[in-house]
Amino acid sequence: MNHVSESLVLALGAAISPIPLTISILLLSQPDRGRPKALAFAAGQVLVLAILSVIFAIALRKTLGTSHPHVKHDSTLDIVLGAILLLAAARKLLTKPKPKKKKDQKQRSLFAEFAFGAGLMTVNIETLVLVVASVKALVSSKIGVAEEALVLLAIVLIVTVSATVPPLITFVIPKKSDQALRWLNLQTTKHQRAITVGFLVFFGAYLVYKGING
């Protein structure tokens, strides 16, 4: 697997985030400007991730460099990122899920939903760890600046699909969107714990293995 392919695969792993998906579907169900609010939430996620991805790319390029992609720091970073994901998986397994209490949905403004989406992405540590790993693989490649920018954009779009896809579904299949989103929300809620732990263990183990054998 080349660096660009690895970068996109890691981005797919980062996209497996049930919480933004659930929030987006919940916003779409609101009678008062549900779709604009879901789009504002998604925009906040995309913008913050785009900014952070550029920052990660610049920082990793300066720290690791691209002329020596197999330096010690490169392998150490993989091990550290993988260990964080494995610890997060262990924490979720050892922590009993709390029963969810029904709360009245607060009606927030479009800007408040945008800020909420931006803030949620900022504190989504598991996703950001995989984004760092994805960007690290990208800056280790030998592609040009223009191609790297396109791949970086692809990473951002892939990682944020859990927030962007639900409102897009309402445009693509408006008549059946309620049914599709209801099914998607049911499956995500039902298997949220297994999905989250599964992707954390898989990608955490992969990064640790890569770091040890790098």
Backbone as CSV, one residue per row, in Angstrom:
resi,resn,N_x,N_y,N_z,CA_x,CA_y,CA_z,C_x,C_y,C_z
1,MET,0.843,-1.191,0.000,0.000,0.000,0.000,0.884,1.249,0.000
2,ASN,0.680,2.147,-0.988,1.480,3.363,-1.017,0.963,4.372,0.010
3,HIS,1.697,5.456,0.175,1.362,6.429,1.220,-0.003,7.085,1.007
4,VAL,-0.338,7.407,-0.244,-1.616,8.063,-0.518,-2.779,7.121,-0.216
5,SER,-2.670,5.862,-0.653,-3.721,4.883,-0.374,-3.889,4.676,1.129
6,GLU,-2.766,4.580,1.825,-2.818,4.421,3.287,-3.492,5.620,3.936
7,SER,-3.180,6.798,3.427,-3.780,8.020,3.958,-5.295,7.997,3.835
8,LEU,-5.800,7.572,2.680,-7.242,7.538,2.448,-7.920,6.439,3.273
9,VAL,-7.245,5.308,3.453,-7.803,4.231,4.280,-7.935,4.695,5.731
10,LEU,-6.922,5.370,6.232,-6.982,5.905,7.598,-8.079,6.960,7.727
11,ALA,-8.287,7.734,6.663,-9.369,8.723,6.667,-10.729,8.038,6.749
12,LEU,-10.867,6.904,6.058,-12.109,6.125,6.148,-12.348,5.654,7.579
13,GLY,-11.266,5.269,8.259,-11.393,4.875,9.656,-11.858,6.029,10.526
14,ALA,-11.303,7.203,10.249,-11.689,8.393,11.019,-13.131,8.791,10.761
15,ALA,-13.673,8.382,9.603,-15.052,8.736,9.254,-16.077,7.952,10.073
16,ILE,-15.633,6.836,10.677,-16.558,5.997,11.454,-16.766,6.632,12.822
17,SER,-17.633,7.609,12.853,-17.906,8.331,14.094,-19.423,8.464,14.258
18,PRO,-20.054,7.605,15.070,-21.514,7.595,15.175,-22.133,8.881,15.729
19,ILE,-21.403,9.598,16.580,-22.001,10.753,17.247,-22.414,11.859,16.276
20,PRO,-21.527,12.327,15.362,-21.964,13.356,14.408,-23.139,12.901,13.550
21,LEU,-23.153,11.619,13.194,-24.249,11.083,12.395,-25.570,11.183,13.146
22,THR,-25.550,10.778,14.408,-26.764,10.833,15.229,-27.251,12.269,15.405
23,ILE,-26.322,13.185,15.651,-26.682,14.592,15.840,-27.274,15.173,14.563
24,SER,-26.653,14.861,13.425,-27.147,15.377,12.147,-28.566,14.907,11.868
25,ILE,-28.828,13.622,12.117,-30.173,13.079,11.902,-31.162,13.710,12.870
26,LEU,-30.736,13.928,14.096,-31.594,14.564,15.099,-31.968,15.986,14.679
27,LEU,-31.000,16.710,14.135,-31.276,18.070,13.669,-32.259,18.072,12.505
28,LEU,-32.119,17.111,11.619,-33.020,17.029,10.465,-34.457,16.745,10.880
29,SER,-34.620,16.125,12.040,-35.968,15.802,12.510,-36.673,16.991,13.140
30,GLN,-35.943,18.074,13.375,-36.551,19.248,13.992,-37.467,19.958,12.996
31,PRO,-38.639,20.383,13.449,-39.586,21.036,12.528,-39.159,22.441,12.104
32,ASP,-38.354,23.070,12.946,-37.945,24.450,12.671,-36.570,24.477,11.993
33,ARG,-36.549,24.613,10.673,-35.324,24.733,9.879,-34.343,23.581,10.159
34,GLY,-34.854,22.375,10.127,-34.028,21.204,10.416,-32.887,21.025,9.434
35,ARG,-33.183,21.129,8.123,-32.140,20.930,7.124,-31.066,22.015,7.191
36,PRO,-31.413,23.310,7.265,-30.368,24.338,7.389,-29.496,24.151,8.634
37,LYS,-30.103,23.705,9.717,-29.328,23.491,10.936,-28.355,22.326,10.774
38,ALA,-28.811,21.255,10.120,-27.927,20.111,9.875,-26.779,20.507,8.955
39,LEU,-27.073,21.347,7.962,-26.027,21.831,7.056,-25.041,22.745,7.790
40,ALA,-25.556,23.573,8.700,-24.682,24.456,9.483,-23.775,23.631,10.392
41,PHE,-24.330,22.593,11.005,-23.552,21.684,11.848,-22.445,21.022,11.031
42,ALA,-22.802,20.533,9.844,-21.824,19.884,8.965,-20.748,20.867,8.519
43,ALA,-21.146,22.101,8.224,-20.180,23.116,7.794,-19.158,23.399,8.888
44,GLY,-19.615,23.428,10.144,-18.690,23.629,11.260,-17.689,22.500,11.365
45,GLN,-18.160,21.280,11.161,-17.267,20.118,11.192,-16.222,20.194,10.080
46,VAL,-16.689,20.498,8.872,-15.787,20.540,7.711,-14.751,21.646,7.852
47,LEU,-15.190,22.833,8.246,-14.266,23.966,8.337,-13.164,23.724,9.357
48,VAL,-13.545,23.272,10.545,-12.549,23.044,11.594,-11.582,21.940,11.191
49,LEU,-12.108,20.866,10.605,-11.231,19.772,10.200,-10.281,20.218,9.091
50,ALA,-10.767,21.054,8.180,-9.904,21.565,7.109,-8.752,22.379,7.691
51,ILE,-9.064,23.239,8.652,-8.031,24.065,9.291,-7.036,23.192,10.047
52,LEU,-7.558,22.246,10.823,-6.685,21.372,11.605,-5.820,20.496,10.702
53,SER,-6.379,20.031,9.591,-5.616,19.181,8.673,-4.433,19.930,8.078
54,VAL,-4.649,21.194,7.727,-3.552,22.019,7.197,-2.496,22.227,8.271
55,ILE,-2.937,22.501,9.497,-1.998,22.683,10.605,-1.201,21.402,10.842
56,PHE,-1.897,20.254,10.839,-1.210,18.968,11.017,-0.178,18.746,9.917
57,ALA,-0.558,19.054,8.669,0.341,18.828,7.537,1.606,19.676,7.659
58,ILE,1.426,20.937,8.023,2.579,21.833,8.170,3.475,21.375,9.318
59,ALA,2.855,21.044,10.449,3.623,20.632,11.628,4.362,19.321,11.375
60,LEU,3.689,18.356,10.741,4.321,17.060,10.486,5.433,17.177,9.453
61,ARG,5.249,18.040,8.470,6.292,18.226,7.468,7.551,18.801,8.115
62,LYS,7.373,19.735,9.039,8.523,20.338,9.711,9.159,19.368,10.700
63,THR,8.316,18.579,11.369,8.826,17.666,12.396,9.495,16.430,11.804
64,LEU,8.818,15.810,10.839,9.305,14.558,10.284,10.116,14.744,9.018
65,GLY,9.756,15.757,8.240,10.399,15.951,6.947,9.911,14.908,5.965
66,THR,10.225,15.085,4.687,9.783,14.131,3.669,10.957,13.430,2.996
67,SER,12.167,13.881,3.262,13.318,13.257,2.610,13.734,11.959,3.290
68,HIS,13.351,11.808,4.569,13.686,10.581,5.306,12.418,10.053,5.976
69,PRO,11.533,9.423,5.208,10.239,9.007,5.752,10.300,7.896,6.786
70,HIS,11.459,7.250,6.963,11.524,6.143,7.908,12.399,6.465,9.126
71,VAL,12.472,7.730,9.467,13.259,8.113,10.628,12.574,7.616,11.896
72,LYS,13.320,7.637,13.004,12.821,7.097,14.272,11.545,7.797,14.723
73,HIS,11.504,9.127,14.556,10.331,9.874,15.006,9.069,9.406,14.291
74,ASP,9.219,9.003,13.037,8.087,8.530,12.242,7.455,7.309,12.896
75,SER,8.261,6.303,13.221,7.765,5.067,13.845,7.226,5.329,15.244
76,THR,7.891,6.194,15.983,7.446,6.502,17.345,6.071,7.140,17.341
77,LEU,5.839,8.044,16.408,4.538,8.709,16.321,3.438,7.703,16.010
78,ASP,3.703,6.753,15.119,2.714,5.712,14.811,2.348,4.922,16.055
79,ILE,3.359,4.551,16.848,3.118,3.773,18.063,2.299,4.578,19.068
80,VAL,2.635,5.841,19.224,1.905,6.704,20.163,0.447,6.865,19.735
81,LEU,0.215,7.134,18.454,-1.152,7.293,17.951,-1.941,5.997,18.101
82,GLY,-1.311,4.864,17.784,-1.978,3.585,17.939,-2.312,3.278,19.387
83,ALA,-1.386,3.604,20.289,-1.614,3.362,21.714,-2.790,4.196,22.232
84,ILE,-2.917,5.427,21.762,-4.036,6.284,22.175,-5.362,5.658,21.757
85,LEU,-5.417,5.129,20.537,-6.647,4.495,20.060,-6.961,3.233,20.858
86,LEU,-5.957,2.430,21.166,-6.182,1.207,21.934,-6.634,1.522,23.363
87,LEU,-6.065,2.564,23.952,-6.490,2.976,25.290,-7.929,3.486,25.274
88,ALA,-8.281,4.203,24.210,-9.654,4.689,24.071,-10.626,3.520,23.933
89,ALA,-10.212,2.490,23.191,-11.048,1.299,23.034,-11.232,0.583,24.376
90,ALA,-10.141,0.444,25.131,-10.211,-0.199,26.442,-11.112,0.574,27.388
91,ARG,-11.013,1.878,27.319,-11.845,2.727,28.180,-13.325,2.549,27.864
92,LYS,-13.659,2.462,26.580,-15.060,2.287,26.190,-15.568,0.901,26.582
93,LEU,-14.693,-0.116,26.525,-15.094,-1.457,26.904,-15.324,-1.582,28.406
94,LEU,-14.485,-0.894,29.180,-14.560,-1.000,30.638,-15.603,-0.070,31.250
95,THR,-16.065,0.901,30.467,-17.055,1.844,30.967,-18.447,1.400,30.558
96,LYS,-19.298,1.207,31.543,-20.665,0.795,31.240,-21.437,1.963,30.640
97,PRO,-22.147,1.709,29.541,-22.922,2.798,28.922,-24.032,3.271,29.853
98,LYS,-24.151,4.571,29.985,-25.179,5.137,30.853,-26.512,5.179,30.109
99,PRO,-27.595,4.885,30.825,-28.912,4.964,30.166,-29.198,6.398,29.720
100,LYS,-29.668,6.504,28.501,-29.905,7.838,27.945,-31.219,8.405,28.456
101,LYS,-31.148,9.630,28.929,-32.337,10.309,29.403,-32.899,11.183,28.290
102,LYS,-34.198,11.131,28.169,-34.836,11.953,27.153,-34.805,13.417,27.572
103,LYS,-34.298,14.233,26.695,-34.226,15.657,26.980,-34.966,16.431,25.902
104,ASP,-35.512,17.549,26.290,-36.165,18.399,25.310,-35.129,18.963,24.360
105,GLN,-35.413,18.900,23.073,-34.482,19.400,22.089,-34.447,20.930,22.131
106,LYS,-33.260,21.453,22.331,-33.114,22.902,22.374,-33.067,23.453,20.956
107,GLN,-33.830,24.497,20.742,-33.845,25.141,19.438,-32.731,26.187,19.401
108,ARG,-31.686,25.893,18.623,-30.555,26.815,18.533,-30.540,27.477,17.175
109,SER,-29.831,28.588,17.099,-29.705,29.309,15.843,-28.773,28.564,14.895
110,LEU,-28.736,28.986,13.626,-27.849,28.358,12.652,-26.392,28.536,13.060
111,PHE,-26.053,29.711,13.553,-24.668,29.944,13.975,-24.318,29.073,15.175
112,ALA,-25.276,28.884,16.081,-25.029,28.037,17.254,-24.779,26.590,16.821
113,GLU,-25.519,26.113,15.817,-25.304,24.759,15.314,-23.954,24.661,14.600
114,PHE,-23.576,25.705,13.880,-22.266,25.751,13.227,-21.157,25.669,14.270
115,ALA,-21.300,26.476,15.334,-20.301,26.489,16.408,-20.273,25.148,17.135
116,PHE,-21.442,24.532,17.286,-21.518,23.220,17.944,-20.780,22.167,17.131
117,GLY,-20.987,22.184,15.815,-20.288,21.248,14.937,-18.789,21.456,14.982
118,ALA,-18.374,22.710,14.966,-16.948,23.033,15.022,-16.336,22.575,16.345
119,GLY,-17.042,22.846,17.439,-16.534,22.457,18.757,-16.463,20.959,18.936
120,LEU,-17.469,20.251,18.407,-17.483,18.797,18.532,-16.307,18.168,17.796
121,MET,-15.979,18.694,16.621,-14.827,18.176,15.881,-13.534,18.442,16.639
122,THR,-13.449,19.578,17.298,-12.234,19.946,18.025,-11.936,18.986,19.169
123,VAL,-12.985,18.453,19.800,-12.786,17.581,20.971,-12.938,16.103,20.639
124,ASN,-13.137,15.766,19.364,-13.286,14.367,18.963,-11.895,13.742,18.810
125,ILE,-11.311,13.367,19.937,-9.912,12.938,19.975,-9.649,11.724,19.100
126,GLU,-10.518,10.709,19.177,-10.285,9.494,18.392,-10.218,9.796,16.896
127,THR,-11.138,10.641,16.431,-11.142,11.007,15.014,-9.892,11.788,14.652
128,LEU,-9.515,12.740,15.496,-8.348,13.574,15.208,-7.052,12.775,15.220
129,VAL,-6.976,11.759,16.077,-5.779,10.907,16.090,-5.612,10.213,14.746
130,LEU,-6.716,9.692,14.197,-6.642,9.036,12.893,-6.393,10.036,11.775
131,VAL,-6.880,11.253,11.935,-6.600,12.287,10.938,-5.104,12.611,10.929
132,VAL,-4.510,12.701,12.107,-3.062,12.944,12.193,-2.311,11.814,11.491
133,ALA,-2.718,10.568,11.745,-2.066,9.423,11.096,-2.253,9.478,9.586
134,SER,-3.430,9.887,9.152,-3.720,9.987,7.718,-2.873,11.073,7.065
135,VAL,-2.795,12.221,7.701,-2.002,13.331,7.156,-0.517,12.990,7.183
136,LYS,-0.083,12.258,8.207,1.319,11.858,8.286,1.702,10.970,7.111
137,ALA,0.810,10.042,6.769,1.069,9.176,5.606,1.126,10.007,4.325
138,LEU,0.275,11.025,4.254,0.241,11.869,3.059,1.524,12.668,2.890
139,VAL,2.009,13.301,3.970,3.206,14.133,3.846,4.462,13.287,3.631
140,SER,4.349,11.980,3.874,5.475,11.083,3.611,5.550,10.670,2.139
141,SER,4.507,10.999,1.382,4.494,10.643,-0.040,5.351,11.630,-0.825
142,LYS,5.568,11.301,-2.076,6.420,12.143,-2.920,5.611,12.864,-3.997
143,ILE,4.323,13.053,-3.768,3.496,13.722,-4.753,3.698,15.233,-4.679
144,GLY,3.277,15.947,-5.720,3.438,17.390,-5.771,2.499,18.120,-4.829
145,VAL,2.701,19.422,-4.722,1.908,20.238,-3.798,0.439,20.242,-4.193
146,ALA,0.149,20.383,-5.493,-1.241,20.421,-5.956,-1.949,19.100,-5.659
147,GLU,-1.286,17.987,-5.947,-1.872,16.670,-5.683,-2.069,16.459,-4.194
148,GLU,-1.099,16.920,-3.407,-1.212,16.779,-1.943,-2.398,17.571,-1.419
149,ALA,-2.628,18.760,-1.971,-3.766,19.582,-1.549,-5.085,18.886,-1.873
150,LEU,-5.155,18.237,-3.041,-6.371,17.516,-3.425,-6.625,16.328,-2.503
151,VAL,-5.571,15.606,-2.163,-5.724,14.463,-1.252,-6.137,14.956,0.131
152,LEU,-5.575,16.072,0.557,-5.934,16.646,1.860,-7.420,17.021,1.872
153,LEU,-7.896,17.579,0.761,-9.319,17.902,0.640,-10.159,16.635,0.700
154,ALA,-9.679,15.582,0.021,-10.392,14.305,0.050,-10.469,13.753,1.464
155,ILE,-9.387,13.893,2.215,-9.370,13.429,3.605,-10.451,14.128,4.415
156,VAL,-10.530,15.456,4.263,-11.529,16.242,5.000,-12.945,15.804,4.627
157,LEU,-13.205,15.622,3.339,-14.540,15.240,2.879,-14.897,13.829,3.332
158,ILE,-13.923,12.930,3.329,-14.185,11.546,3.765,-14.482,11.500,5.254
159,VAL,-13.655,12.174,6.041,-13.790,12.117,7.506,-15.118,12.706,7.976
160,THR,-15.635,13.694,7.266,-16.850,14.383,7.717,-18.133,13.824,7.107
161,VAL,-18.069,12.651,6.467,-19.274,12.112,5.818,-20.399,11.841,6.818
162,SER,-20.055,11.515,8.061,-21.100,11.230,9.043,-21.959,12.455,9.331
163,ALA,-21.400,13.645,9.103,-22.162,14.879,9.308,-22.776,15.399,8.016
164,THR,-22.110,15.160,6.892,-22.572,15.735,5.627,-23.571,14.853,4.873
165,VAL,-23.480,13.537,5.031,-24.342,12.639,4.262,-25.827,12.762,4.624
166,PRO,-26.208,12.791,5.930,-27.641,12.883,6.242,-28.366,14.045,5.561
167,PRO,-27.871,15.300,5.643,-28.592,16.361,4.932,-28.562,16.192,3.416
168,LEU,-27.496,15.604,2.880,-27.420,15.375,1.435,-28.467,14.351,0.991
169,ILE,-28.748,13.376,1.862,-29.772,12.375,1.544,-31.128,13.042,1.321
170,THR,-31.394,14.104,2.084,-32.694,14.786,1.941,-32.811,15.490,0.597
171,PHE,-31.688,15.781,-0.049,-31.709,16.375,-1.388,-31.804,15.298,-2.465
172,VAL,-31.063,14.196,-2.258,-30.981,13.146,-3.272,-32.270,12.330,-3.345
173,ILE,-32.780,11.910,-2.200,-34.035,11.133,-2.178,-35.009,11.791,-1.191
174,PRO,-35.539,12.955,-1.526,-36.385,13.695,-0.575,-37.615,12.922,-0.101
175,LYS,-38.214,12.101,-0.990,-39.439,11.398,-0.619,-39.174,10.229,0.334
176,LYS,-37.998,9.626,0.225,-37.681,8.459,1.056,-36.609,8.758,2.102
177,SER,-36.266,10.037,2.242,-35.172,10.395,3.163,-35.508,10.070,4.614
178,ASP,-36.772,10.296,5.015,-37.155,10.021,6.404,-36.964,8.548,6.735
179,GLN,-37.389,7.687,5.824,-37.256,6.251,6.044,-35.784,5.829,6.081
180,ALA,-34.997,6.364,5.156,-33.574,6.014,5.085,-32.831,6.495,6.320
181,LEU,-33.112,7.707,6.760,-32.423,8.267,7.925,-32.858,7.561,9.209
182,ARG,-34.129,7.182,9.267,-34.620,6.450,10.446,-33.897,5.105,10.578
183,TRP,-33.747,4.404,9.444,-33.044,3.116,9.454,-31.575,3.303,9.814
184,LEU,-30.954,4.335,9.238,-29.537,4.601,9.499,-29.307,4.934,10.963
185,ASN,-30.198,5.726,11.538,-30.073,6.109,12.948,-30.279,4.904,13.855
186,LEU,-31.217,4.035,13.491,-31.495,2.844,14.289,-30.292,1.914,14.325
187,GLN,-29.699,1.671,13.147,-28.540,0.788,13.070,-27.332,1.372,13.800
188,THR,-27.135,2.673,13.644,-25.995,3.331,14.302,-26.138,3.307,15.813
189,THR,-27.348,3.618,16.295,-27.590,3.624,17.741,-27.473,2.227,18.328
190,LYS,-27.993,1.238,17.610,-27.991,-0.144,18.088,-26.583,-0.712,18.197
191,HIS,-25.732,-0.364,17.235,-24.391,-0.963,17.187,-23.279,0.050,17.470
192,GLN,-23.629,1.170,18.090,-22.654,2.249,18.291,-21.425,1.790,19.063
193,ARG,-21.624,1.069,20.156,-20.508,0.634,21.000,-19.587,-0.324,20.236
194,ALA,-20.184,-1.310,19.560,-19.392,-2.292,18.819,-18.635,-1.632,17.666
195,ILE,-19.297,-0.715,16.973,-18.659,-0.025,15.847,-17.459,0.782,16.329
196,THR,-17.667,1.542,17.384,-16.611,2.416,17.894,-15.415,1.610,18.390
197,VAL,-15.668,0.603,19.224,-14.584,-0.214,19.764,-13.867,-0.957,18.637
198,GLY,-14.625,-1.463,17.680,-14.040,-2.215,16.574,-13.056,-1.396,15.758
199,PHE,-13.445,-0.178,15.379,-12.536,0.610,14.556,-11.352,1.133,15.370
200,LEU,-11.546,1.372,16.657,-10.432,1.818,17.495,-9.384,0.714,17.645
201,VAL,-9.843,-0.511,17.883,-8.921,-1.633,18.037,-8.200,-1.924,16.723
202,PHE,-8.946,-1.950,15.630,-8.352,-2.287,14.337,-7.265,-1.295,13.935
203,PHE,-7.608,-0.021,13.939,-6.641,0.980,13.494,-5.556,1.234,14.543
204,GLY,-5.904,1.077,15.826,-4.886,1.208,16.862,-3.835,0.130,16.736
205,ALA,-4.272,-1.107,16.539,-3.349,-2.225,16.372,-2.520,-2.062,15.106
206,TYR,-3.153,-1.574,14.049,-2.429,-1.377,12.786,-1.300,-0.363,12.954
207,LEU,-1.584,0.760,13.617,-0.569,1.803,13.779,0.564,1.336,14.688
208,VAL,0.229,0.605,15.749,1.286,0.082,16.629,2.160,-0.906,15.865
209,TYR,1.523,-1.806,15.117,2.281,-2.781,14.312,3.166,-2.079,13.291
210,LYS,2.608,-1.080,12.645,3.371,-0.325,11.648,4.561,0.370,12.296
211,GLY,4.338,0.952,13.472,5.430,1.647,14.147,6.542,0.712,14.589
212,ILE,6.167,-0.469,15.087,7.161,-1.434,15.552,7.972,-1.993,14.387
213,ASN,7.306,-2.227,13.271,7.965,-2.838,12.130,8.418,-1.814,11.067
214,GLY,8.251,-0.510,11.391,8.584,0.514,10.409,10.075,0.769,10.307
